[in-house]
Amino acid sequence: MRRRDFLRAGALAGAAAAAPSTLAAAEADTGLASLAGRWFSPVRGAGTVQDPLRLNANENPLGISPSARQAAIDAFAVANRYTDNQAAVFRAKLAPMLGVRDEEVFLGNGSTEVLQMAVQAYGGEGARIVTADPTFEDVAGYRLPLDTELVKVPLDVNHAHDLGRMREAAAGASGRAVIYLCNPNNPTGTLTPTGDVAEWIDEVAADDSDRTVFLIDEAYFELVEDPSYDSLIPRARTLNDVLVVRTFSKIYGMAGMRLGYGVGNGRTVQQVTEWIANNNTNQLAMAAASASLDDDAFRARSLELNRASRQLVMDTLDELGLEYLPSNTNFIMHRIQGDVREYIGRFRERGIAVGRPFPPMLDYNRLSLGSVEEMGRWAETIRDFRARGWV
């Protein structure tokens, strides 16, 4: 395939989730219908049973910004080059934006790889990982080859992390305790008070025993508009064994390009990056991320769309009398009636993919926020379900 056609196909795929009809027209104009269909149709979100609307993965329906897309295309000029030099340049740009030094931030192939490195660095025989239940599952999965114990602590009555019970679980570890805190939490979208977490971190730092590590997952940081919420990066850069993890997948729409980062002090970064793969990022992702950092208008547009779609969903759920949790993210966890797997299947039959089951909250469903038009179709569908007595 010619390079020009490859680039065109990539640009078309980036526009798919936001405008499937526009994509189809563009394909007809360029003669790429069979090519794009063969490569990209599973992720378009066309709203069919075979290719449902993607309201299940917490992705940005806008895709990446136009400036990021152009930067990625331009970066093909250096796609033949290894990324170590460019990674250093990108970290030098990112670090001051976070208020840290270059050496206090490192990159990952998505934030999930950063979490994997941390589990490898701090897990192992005798270690105990303490998480909320439910929460993002990857950390629990990464421990499996390492013979690391897992203790799940149910969320409190406000669906926040139950820090008191998590403290007890950490104290019972025979070796190191690794505390995983996803805040805002996935799948609930709820906040745990930053001050309470910081207080626990400070107490552990004062003890100076090196027996407790904090992994703070701030994947949805840029989407939070609650003024009481704050980042724990200031503590990560000054205290040992505190790692803050973020991603470009959410507000920047780069989930498919895979770029995340971790922030910690010198000792923490050294310990975790002993498990880093050489050249673990790619030129296109770093170029797109660099352009995204400069694109204030796109971030504002993403937030505006998120607010509008969230309000539509909340209004619909209020209309139907279905409880939902307060969301500080790009998804809403709402109550359903009946079996969640059957509920998911019925939406799939209507060409809409909604969130997977999250035990033990099997009477809830996590709904990702798409475009206003997509959420409108979801609203029409769930109203029809109500008319049929299904919700």
The 8 nearest C-alpha neighbors of each residue, nearest first, counted from 0:
[[1, 2, 4, 5, 3, 34, 6, 8],
 [0, 2, 4, 3, 5, 6, 7, 8],
 [3, 1, 5, 4, 6, 0, 7, 75],
 [4, 2, 6, 5, 1, 7, 0, 8],
 [3, 5, 7, 1, 6, 2, 8, 0],
 [6, 4, 2, 8, 3, 7, 9, 1],
 [7, 5, 9, 3, 8, 4, 2, 10],
 [8, 6, 4, 10, 9, 5, 11, 3],
 [7, 9, 11, 5, 6, 10, 4, 35],
 [10, 8, 6, 12, 7, 11, 5, 13],
 [11, 9, 7, 13, 12, 8, 6, 14],
 [12, 10, 8, 14, 13, 9, 22, 7],
 [11, 13, 9, 15, 14, 10, 8, 39],
 [14, 12, 10, 11, 15, 62, 9, 63],
 [13, 15, 11, 12, 17, 16, 18, 62],
 [16, 14, 43, 19, 12, 18, 17, 13],
 [15, 17, 43, 44, 60, 18, 14, 19],
 [16, 18, 61, 60, 15, 14, 19, 62],
 [17, 19, 21, 15, 20, 16, 14, 22],
 [20, 18, 22, 15, 21, 45, 16, 23],
 [21, 19, 23, 22, 18, 24, 45, 15],
 [22, 20, 24, 18, 19, 23, 25, 15],
 [21, 23, 19, 25, 20, 24, 15, 11],
 [22, 24, 26, 20, 21, 25, 19, 27],
 [25, 23, 27, 21, 26, 22, 28, 20],
 [26, 24, 22, 28, 27, 23, 21, 29],
 [27, 25, 32, 31, 23, 29, 28, 24],
 [26, 28, 24, 30, 25, 29, 32, 23],
 [29, 27, 25, 26, 30, 24, 31, 23],
 [30, 28, 26, 31, 27, 25, 32, 7],
 [31, 29, 27, 32, 26, 28, 33, 34],
 [30, 32, 26, 34, 29, 33, 35, 27],
 [33, 31, 26, 35, 34, 30, 36, 27],
 [32, 34, 36, 31, 35, 37, 30, 26],
 [35, 33, 31, 37, 36, 32, 38, 8],
 [36, 34, 38, 32, 37, 39, 33, 31],
 [37, 35, 40, 33, 34, 38, 39, 32],
 [36, 38, 34, 35, 33, 39, 40, 32],
 [39, 37, 35, 36, 40, 34, 41, 33],
 [38, 40, 35, 36, 41, 42, 37, 12],
 [39, 41, 36, 43, 42, 38, 37, 35],
 [42, 40, 39, 50, 43, 44, 49, 38],
 [43, 41, 40, 44, 39, 50, 16, 15],
 [44, 42, 15, 16, 40, 45, 41, 39],
 [43, 45, 52, 51, 46, 53, 50, 16],
 [44, 46, 43, 50, 47, 19, 51, 52],
 [45, 47, 51, 52, 350, 44, 50, 351],
 [48, 46, 350, 51, 50, 49, 45, 349],
 [47, 49, 350, 51, 50, 348, 347, 349],
 [48, 50, 47, 51, 350, 41, 46, 45],
 [49, 51, 47, 44, 48, 45, 41, 46],
 [52, 50, 46, 350, 351, 47, 44, 48],
 [51, 53, 44, 46, 351, 352, 45, 54],
 [54, 52, 352, 55, 44, 51, 351, 56],
 [55, 53, 367, 353, 352, 366, 52, 369],
 [54, 56, 354, 353, 367, 53, 352, 366],
 [55, 57, 58, 54, 367, 53, 354, 353],
 [58, 56, 367, 329, 55, 330, 59, 368],
 [57, 59, 56, 249, 60, 252, 254, 248],
 [58, 60, 252, 61, 62, 249, 250, 57],
 [61, 59, 369, 17, 62, 16, 370, 58],
 [62, 60, 17, 59, 63, 252, 16, 301],
 [61, 63, 252, 60, 59, 13, 14, 64],
 [64, 62, 252, 253, 251, 67, 68, 61],
 [63, 65, 67, 66, 68, 297, 62, 291],
 [66, 64, 68, 67, 69, 63, 70, 297],
 [65, 67, 69, 64, 68, 290, 70, 291],
 [68, 66, 287, 70, 290, 64, 65, 69],
 [69, 67, 65, 71, 70, 66, 64, 72],
 [70, 68, 72, 66, 71, 67, 73, 65],
 [69, 71, 67, 73, 287, 72, 68, 286],
 [72, 70, 283, 74, 287, 68, 69, 73],
 [71, 73, 69, 74, 70, 75, 68, 6],
 [72, 74, 70, 71, 75, 76, 69, 286],
 [75, 73, 71, 76, 72, 283, 77, 70],
 [74, 76, 78, 77, 73, 72, 71, 283],
 [75, 77, 74, 78, 73, 79, 72, 80],
 [78, 76, 79, 75, 80, 74, 282, 73],
 [79, 77, 75, 80, 76, 282, 74, 283],
 [78, 80, 77, 81, 76, 75, 282, 82],
 [81, 79, 77, 78, 82, 282, 76, 83],
 [82, 80, 83, 278, 79, 84, 78, 282],
 [81, 83, 85, 278, 84, 86, 282, 281],
 [82, 84, 86, 85, 278, 81, 87, 277],
 [85, 83, 87, 86, 82, 88, 81, 89],
 [86, 84, 88, 82, 87, 83, 89, 282],
 [85, 87, 89, 83, 88, 84, 82, 90],
 [86, 88, 90, 85, 84, 89, 91, 83],
 [89, 87, 85, 91, 86, 90, 92, 84],
 [88, 90, 86, 92, 91, 87, 85, 93],
 [89, 91, 93, 87, 92, 88, 94, 101],
 [92, 90, 88, 89, 101, 94, 93, 87],
 [91, 93, 89, 90, 94, 95, 88, 96],
 [92, 94, 90, 96, 91, 95, 89, 97],
 [93, 95, 99, 97, 101, 96, 100, 91],
 [96, 94, 98, 97, 99, 93, 92, 100],
 [95, 97, 93, 94, 98, 92, 99, 292],
 [98, 96, 95, 94, 99, 93, 232, 100],
 [97, 99, 95, 96, 94, 100, 233, 232],
 [100, 98, 94, 97, 95, 103, 101, 236],
 [101, 99, 103, 102, 94, 95, 98, 104],
 [102, 100, 94, 91, 103, 90, 104, 99],
 [101, 103, 100, 104, 265, 105, 268, 264],
 [104, 102, 100, 263, 101, 264, 262, 265],
 [105, 103, 262, 102, 261, 101, 94, 263],
 [106, 104, 261, 260, 262, 103, 107, 90],
 [107, 105, 260, 259, 261, 104, 108, 258],
 [106, 108, 259, 109, 113, 260, 112, 258],
 [107, 109, 258, 257, 280, 112, 279, 259],
 [108, 110, 258, 259, 257, 107, 111, 112],
 [111, 109, 259, 113, 246, 112, 245, 260],
 [110, 112, 114, 109, 113, 115, 137, 108],
 [113, 111, 115, 114, 110, 107, 108, 109],
 [112, 114, 110, 116, 107, 111, 115, 261],
 [115, 113, 111, 117, 112, 116, 118, 110],
 [114, 116, 112, 118, 113, 117, 141, 111],
 [117, 115, 119, 113, 114, 274, 118, 271],
 [116, 118, 120, 114, 271, 119, 115, 121],
 [119, 117, 122, 115, 121, 120, 116, 114],
 [120, 118, 116, 117, 122, 121, 115, 274],
 [119, 121, 117, 271, 118, 122, 116, 270],
 [120, 122, 118, 119, 117, 123, 177, 126],
 [123, 121, 118, 126, 119, 147, 120, 145],
 [122, 124, 145, 147, 126, 146, 125, 121],
 [125, 123, 146, 126, 147, 145, 122, 148],
 [126, 124, 174, 173, 123, 127, 147, 175],
 [125, 127, 175, 174, 122, 147, 124, 123],
 [126, 128, 148, 176, 149, 172, 147, 177],
 [129, 127, 177, 149, 176, 178, 148, 150],
 [128, 130, 150, 178, 151, 149, 177, 179],
 [131, 129, 151, 179, 152, 178, 150, 128],
 [130, 132, 152, 151, 134, 133, 153, 160],
 [133, 131, 153, 134, 152, 151, 154, 130],
 [132, 134, 131, 357, 358, 359, 153, 186],
 [133, 135, 185, 132, 131, 186, 136, 184],
 [136, 134, 185, 137, 186, 133, 181, 138],
 [135, 137, 139, 138, 134, 140, 133, 141],
 [138, 136, 140, 139, 135, 141, 111, 114],
 [139, 137, 141, 140, 136, 114, 142, 115],
 [138, 140, 137, 136, 141, 142, 149, 143],
 [141, 139, 137, 138, 142, 143, 136, 144],
 [140, 142, 138, 143, 139, 115, 137, 118],
 [143, 141, 145, 140, 147, 139, 144, 118],
 [142, 144, 145, 141, 140, 146, 147, 139],
 [145, 143, 142, 146, 141, 147, 123, 140],
 [144, 146, 123, 142, 147, 143, 122, 124],
 [147, 145, 124, 123, 144, 143, 148, 142],
 [148, 146, 123, 145, 126, 142, 124, 122],
 [147, 149, 127, 128, 126, 146, 150, 125],
 [150, 148, 128, 127, 129, 151, 147, 139],
 [149, 151, 129, 128, 130, 152, 148, 168],
 [152, 150, 130, 132, 131, 129, 149, 153],
 [151, 153, 131, 132, 130, 165, 150, 154],
 [154, 152, 132, 131, 155, 151, 133, 161],
 [155, 153, 158, 160, 161, 159, 132, 131],
 [154, 156, 161, 158, 157, 159, 160, 153],
 [155, 157, 158, 154, 159, 161, 153, 160],
 [158, 156, 159, 155, 154, 189, 160, 324],
 [159, 157, 154, 155, 156, 189, 160, 187],
 [160, 158, 191, 157, 154, 155, 190, 189],
 [159, 161, 154, 162, 191, 131, 155, 158],
 [162, 160, 155, 154, 163, 164, 165, 159],
 [161, 163, 165, 164, 160, 166, 196, 195],
 [164, 162, 166, 165, 161, 167, 160, 168],
 [163, 165, 167, 166, 162, 161, 168, 152],
 [164, 166, 162, 168, 167, 163, 169, 161],
 [167, 165, 169, 163, 164, 168, 162, 170],
 [168, 166, 164, 170, 165, 169, 171, 163],
 [167, 169, 165, 171, 166, 170, 164, 129],
 [170, 168, 166, 176, 171, 167, 172, 165],
 [169, 171, 167, 168, 172, 166, 176, 173],
 [172, 170, 168, 169, 167, 173, 176, 166],
 [173, 171, 174, 169, 170, 127, 176, 175],
 [172, 174, 125, 171, 175, 126, 127, 176],
 [175, 173, 125, 126, 172, 176, 210, 127],
 [174, 176, 210, 126, 211, 127, 177, 172],
 [177, 175, 211, 127, 169, 126, 128, 172],
 [178, 176, 128, 212, 211, 213, 127, 129],
 [179, 177, 213, 129, 214, 212, 128, 176],
 [178, 180, 214, 130, 213, 129, 215, 177],
 [181, 179, 215, 182, 216, 214, 178, 130],
 [182, 180, 216, 184, 183, 215, 217, 179],
 [183, 181, 184, 217, 190, 180, 216, 191],
 [182, 184, 190, 189, 188, 181, 219, 327],
 [183, 185, 182, 181, 188, 189, 187, 186],
 [186, 184, 187, 134, 135, 188, 183, 181],
 [185, 187, 188, 184, 134, 365, 135, 332],
 [186, 188, 185, 189, 332, 184, 324, 331],
 [189, 187, 326, 184, 327, 183, 328, 185],
 [188, 190, 187, 183, 184, 326, 159, 325],
 [191, 189, 183, 182, 159, 192, 184, 188],
 [190, 192, 159, 160, 193, 182, 189, 183],
 [193, 191, 194, 195, 190, 196, 228, 227],
 [194, 192, 196, 195, 228, 197, 191, 229],
 [193, 195, 197, 192, 196, 198, 229, 228],
 [196, 194, 198, 197, 193, 192, 199, 191],
 [195, 197, 193, 199, 198, 194, 200, 192],
 [196, 198, 194, 200, 199, 195, 201, 193],
 [197, 199, 195, 201, 196, 200, 194, 202],
 [200, 198, 202, 196, 197, 201, 203, 195],
 [199, 201, 197, 203, 202, 198, 204, 196],
 [202, 200, 204, 198, 199, 203, 197, 205],
 [203, 201, 199, 205, 204, 200, 198, 206],
 [202, 204, 206, 200, 205, 201, 199, 207],
 [205, 203, 201, 207, 206, 202, 200, 238],
 [206, 204, 202, 207, 203, 201, 208, 200],
 [205, 207, 203, 204, 208, 202, 209, 201],
 [208, 206, 204, 205, 209, 203, 210, 239],
 [207, 209, 210, 206, 211, 203, 204, 205],
 [210, 208, 211, 207, 240, 212, 175, 239],
 [209, 211, 175, 208, 176, 174, 212, 207],
 [210, 212, 176, 175, 209, 177, 213, 203],
 [213, 211, 177, 240, 178, 241, 176, 214],
 [212, 214, 178, 241, 177, 215, 179, 242],
 [215, 213, 179, 242, 178, 243, 180, 241],
 [216, 214, 243, 180, 181, 242, 244, 213],
 [215, 217, 181, 244, 218, 243, 180, 182],
 [216, 218, 220, 245, 219, 244, 182, 215],
 [219, 217, 245, 246, 216, 220, 244, 249],
 [220, 218, 217, 222, 221, 328, 183, 249],
 [219, 221, 217, 222, 223, 218, 183, 230],
 [222, 220, 219, 223, 250, 218, 224, 249],
 [223, 221, 220, 219, 328, 224, 327, 302],
 [224, 222, 327, 220, 221, 225, 328, 219],
 [223, 225, 226, 222, 327, 228, 221, 227],
 [224, 226, 227, 228, 223, 327, 229, 190],
 [227, 225, 228, 224, 229, 223, 193, 192],
 [228, 226, 225, 229, 192, 193, 224, 194],
 [229, 227, 226, 225, 193, 192, 230, 223],
 [230, 228, 193, 227, 231, 226, 220, 194],
 [231, 229, 232, 228, 233, 220, 193, 217],
 [230, 232, 233, 234, 235, 229, 243, 197],
 [231, 233, 235, 234, 230, 243, 236, 262],
 [234, 232, 231, 236, 235, 237, 230, 98],
 [235, 233, 237, 232, 236, 231, 238, 241],
 [234, 236, 263, 241, 232, 233, 238, 242],
 [235, 237, 264, 263, 234, 233, 238, 232],
 [236, 238, 234, 235, 264, 233, 239, 263],
 [239, 237, 235, 234, 236, 241, 264, 240],
 [238, 240, 241, 267, 264, 266, 237, 235],
 [241, 239, 212, 267, 213, 242, 238, 211],
 [242, 240, 235, 213, 239, 212, 263, 214],
 [241, 243, 263, 214, 235, 262, 215, 213],
 [244, 242, 215, 262, 261, 216, 232, 214],
 [243, 245, 261, 216, 217, 260, 215, 110],
 [246, 244, 218, 217, 260, 259, 110, 216],
 [245, 247, 259, 110, 248, 218, 109, 258],
 [246, 248, 251, 253, 258, 259, 249, 252],
 [249, 247, 254, 253, 252, 246, 251, 250],
 [248, 250, 252, 251, 247, 59, 58, 219],
 [249, 251, 252, 59, 301, 298, 221, 248],
 [250, 252, 247, 249, 253, 248, 63, 291],
 [253, 251, 63, 59, 62, 248, 249, 250],
 [252, 254, 248, 256, 255, 247, 251, 63],
 [255, 253, 248, 256, 257, 252, 249, 58],
 [256, 254, 253, 257, 248, 252, 258, 109],
 [255, 257, 253, 284, 254, 258, 283, 248],
 [258, 256, 109, 108, 255, 254, 253, 259],
 [259, 257, 109, 108, 247, 107, 246, 256],
 [258, 260, 246, 109, 110, 107, 245, 247],
 [261, 259, 106, 107, 105, 245, 244, 110],
 [260, 262, 244, 105, 243, 104, 113, 242],
 [263, 261, 104, 243, 103, 242, 244, 235],
 [264, 262, 235, 236, 242, 103, 267, 268],
 [265, 263, 236, 267, 103, 266, 237, 268],
 [264, 266, 268, 267, 103, 269, 263, 102],
 [265, 267, 269, 268, 264, 270, 239, 263],
 [268, 266, 270, 264, 269, 263, 265, 240],
 [267, 269, 271, 265, 270, 266, 263, 272],
 [268, 270, 266, 272, 267, 271, 265, 273],
 [271, 269, 267, 268, 273, 272, 266, 120],
 [272, 270, 268, 117, 120, 273, 269, 116],
 [273, 271, 275, 274, 269, 270, 268, 116],
 [272, 274, 271, 270, 275, 269, 120, 116],
 [275, 273, 272, 116, 271, 276, 120, 119],
 [276, 274, 272, 273, 116, 277, 271, 279],
 [277, 275, 279, 278, 274, 272, 273, 107],
 [276, 278, 279, 275, 83, 280, 82, 81],
 [279, 277, 82, 280, 83, 276, 81, 281],
 [278, 280, 276, 277, 108, 107, 281, 275],
 [281, 279, 108, 278, 107, 82, 258, 282],
 [282, 280, 284, 283, 82, 285, 279, 278],
 [281, 283, 285, 284, 286, 78, 74, 82],
 [284, 282, 71, 286, 74, 285, 281, 287],
 [283, 285, 287, 286, 256, 282, 281, 288],
 [286, 284, 288, 282, 287, 283, 289, 281],
 [285, 287, 289, 283, 288, 284, 70, 71],
 [288, 286, 67, 71, 284, 290, 70, 285],
 [289, 287, 291, 285, 290, 286, 284, 292],
 [288, 290, 286, 292, 291, 287, 285, 293],
 [289, 291, 67, 287, 293, 288, 292, 66],
 [292, 290, 288, 294, 293, 289, 67, 287],
 [291, 293, 289, 290, 294, 288, 295, 93],
 [292, 294, 291, 290, 295, 289, 296, 288],
 [295, 293, 291, 296, 297, 292, 290, 298],
 [296, 294, 298, 297, 293, 299, 292, 291],
 [297, 295, 299, 294, 298, 300, 301, 293],
 [296, 298, 300, 299, 295, 294, 301, 64],
 [299, 297, 301, 295, 300, 296, 302, 250],
 [300, 298, 296, 302, 297, 301, 303, 295],
 [299, 301, 297, 303, 298, 302, 296, 304],
 [302, 300, 298, 304, 299, 303, 297, 305],
 [303, 301, 305, 299, 300, 304, 306, 298],
 [304, 302, 300, 306, 305, 301, 299, 307],
 [303, 305, 307, 301, 306, 302, 308, 300],
 [304, 306, 302, 308, 303, 307, 309, 301],
 [305, 307, 309, 303, 304, 308, 310, 302],
 [308, 306, 304, 310, 309, 305, 303, 311],
 [309, 307, 371, 311, 305, 310, 306, 368],
 [308, 310, 306, 312, 311, 307, 305, 313],
 [311, 309, 313, 307, 312, 308, 314, 306],
 [312, 310, 308, 314, 309, 313, 315, 307],
 [311, 313, 315, 309, 310, 314, 316, 308],
 [312, 314, 310, 316, 315, 311, 317, 309],
 [315, 313, 317, 311, 312, 316, 310, 318],
 [316, 314, 318, 312, 313, 317, 311, 378],
 [315, 317, 321, 319, 313, 318, 314, 320],
 [318, 316, 320, 314, 319, 315, 313, 321],
 [317, 319, 315, 316, 320, 314, 321, 313],
 [320, 318, 316, 317, 321, 315, 382, 385],
 [319, 321, 317, 318, 316, 322, 315, 323],
 [320, 322, 316, 319, 334, 317, 323, 335],
 [321, 323, 334, 333, 320, 316, 324, 317],
 [324, 322, 333, 332, 334, 321, 325, 331],
 [323, 325, 332, 326, 333, 331, 187, 322],
 [326, 324, 189, 323, 327, 188, 331, 332],
 [327, 325, 188, 328, 331, 189, 324, 330],
 [328, 326, 223, 188, 189, 222, 183, 325],
 [327, 329, 326, 222, 330, 188, 219, 223],
 [330, 328, 368, 367, 57, 305, 331, 327],
 [331, 329, 367, 368, 366, 328, 57, 365],
 [330, 332, 366, 365, 326, 333, 367, 188],
 [331, 333, 365, 187, 364, 324, 323, 366],
 [334, 332, 323, 363, 364, 322, 331, 324],
 [333, 335, 363, 322, 362, 321, 323, 364],
 [334, 336, 363, 362, 390, 337, 333, 364],
 [335, 337, 390, 362, 338, 334, 389, 339],
 [336, 338, 339, 335, 390, 362, 389, 342],
 [337, 339, 341, 340, 342, 336, 362, 361],
 [340, 338, 342, 341, 361, 343, 362, 337],
 [341, 339, 343, 342, 338, 344, 356, 355],
 [340, 342, 344, 338, 339, 343, 345, 337],
 [341, 343, 339, 345, 340, 344, 338, 346],
 [344, 342, 340, 346, 341, 345, 339, 353],
 [345, 343, 347, 341, 342, 346, 340, 348],
 [344, 346, 348, 342, 347, 343, 341, 349],
 [347, 345, 349, 351, 343, 348, 344, 352],
 [346, 348, 351, 344, 350, 349, 352, 345],
 [349, 347, 345, 346, 350, 48, 344, 351],
 [350, 348, 346, 347, 351, 48, 345, 47],
 [349, 351, 47, 48, 51, 46, 347, 348],
 [352, 350, 52, 51, 347, 346, 349, 46],
 [351, 353, 53, 347, 54, 51, 55, 52],
 [354, 352, 55, 54, 366, 343, 351, 355],
 [355, 353, 55, 365, 366, 364, 356, 352],
 [354, 356, 357, 353, 55, 365, 364, 343],
 [357, 355, 358, 361, 339, 354, 364, 340],
 [358, 356, 360, 359, 361, 355, 133, 186],
 [359, 357, 360, 361, 356, 133, 132, 362],
 [358, 360, 361, 357, 133, 132, 362, 356],
 [361, 359, 358, 362, 363, 357, 133, 356],
 [360, 362, 363, 358, 359, 339, 356, 357],
 [361, 363, 360, 335, 334, 339, 336, 364],
 [364, 362, 334, 333, 361, 335, 360, 332],
 [363, 365, 333, 332, 354, 366, 334, 335],
 [364, 366, 332, 354, 331, 186, 333, 367],
 [365, 367, 331, 330, 354, 353, 54, 55],
 [368, 366, 330, 54, 57, 55, 329, 56],
 [369, 367, 330, 329, 308, 54, 366, 309],
 [368, 370, 60, 373, 374, 54, 367, 371],
 [369, 371, 373, 372, 60, 374, 308, 368],
 [372, 370, 308, 374, 373, 375, 369, 307],
 [373, 371, 375, 370, 374, 376, 369, 308],
 [374, 372, 370, 376, 375, 371, 369, 377],
 [375, 373, 377, 371, 376, 372, 378, 369],
 [376, 374, 372, 378, 373, 377, 371, 379],
 [375, 377, 379, 373, 374, 378, 380, 372],
 [376, 378, 374, 380, 375, 379, 381, 373],
 [379, 377, 375, 381, 376, 380, 374, 382],
 [380, 378, 376, 382, 377, 381, 375, 383],
 [381, 379, 383, 377, 382, 378, 376, 384],
 [380, 382, 384, 383, 378, 379, 377, 385],
 [383, 381, 385, 379, 384, 380, 378, 386],
 [382, 384, 386, 380, 381, 385, 379, 387],
 [383, 385, 381, 387, 389, 382, 386, 390],
 [386, 384, 388, 382, 390, 387, 383, 389],
 [385, 387, 383, 384, 388, 382, 389, 390],
 [388, 386, 384, 385, 389, 383, 390, 382],
 [389, 387, 385, 386, 390, 384, 383, 336],
 [388, 390, 384, 387, 385, 336, 337, 386],
 [389, 336, 385, 388, 335, 384, 337, 381]]
